[in-house]
Amino acid sequence: MKILLMWVILSVLLATNTATAQTSKKEFKITNSESVINPETKAIKNFKRSHPDATNESWSTDNGYYFVSFKQGGIKNKIAYTPHGQVDYSLKMYNENNLPYTVRSAVKSIYYDYAITNAQELDVKNKTIYLVKITDANSWKTIRVSNGDLEEIEDYSSVISPCR
């Protein structure tokens, strides 16, 4: 009797795991939602085709747009897809080591006493913009680099002036 009961329990567990595995292949769960995304969506097909080695992917939707966050080659990425499955914009976040040489050297040629802490690469409508965070002992700045032009868009100094 115990053997029969164990076989029934084992069969139920195997059937449950098989059913779960089948649904996970057909649907993508949306982050923080009970909804699922159909894997036949153009955004998912285009993503899988252009990023076959992506890991840790996480999908969400808003107003018909599809958003995916993932890692590729150790770099954090985010892509926004239109309702028709076209890339609207993409964002990469990385450290100084992954920053293109031309961008790094342009920033370091002016801000040579600063350390680059991180960078973001934004691709929008065939235009690439880099936001480079730099810091020294008393301040941090954000430098926007686009088409070889540098612009300081944030500046924070932690130096406290003496009271009078």
Sequence and secondary structure as in RCSB ss.txt:
>XXXX:A:sequence
MKILLMWVILSVLLATNTATAQTSKKEFKITNSESVINPETKAIKNFKRSHPDATNESWSTDNGYYFVSFKQGGI
KNKIAYTPHGQVDYSLKMYNENNLPYTVRSAVKSIYYDYAITNAQELDVKNKTIYLVKITDANSWKTIRVSNGDL
EEIEDYSSVISPCR
>XXXX:A:secstr
 HHHHHHHHHHHHHHHHHHHHHHHHH EEBTTSS EE TTSHHHHHHHHH TT EEEEEEEETTEEEEEEEETTE
EEEEEE TTS EEEEEEEE GGGS HHHHHHHHHH TTSEEEEEEEEEETTEEEEEEEEE SSEEEEEEEETTEE
EEEEEEE       
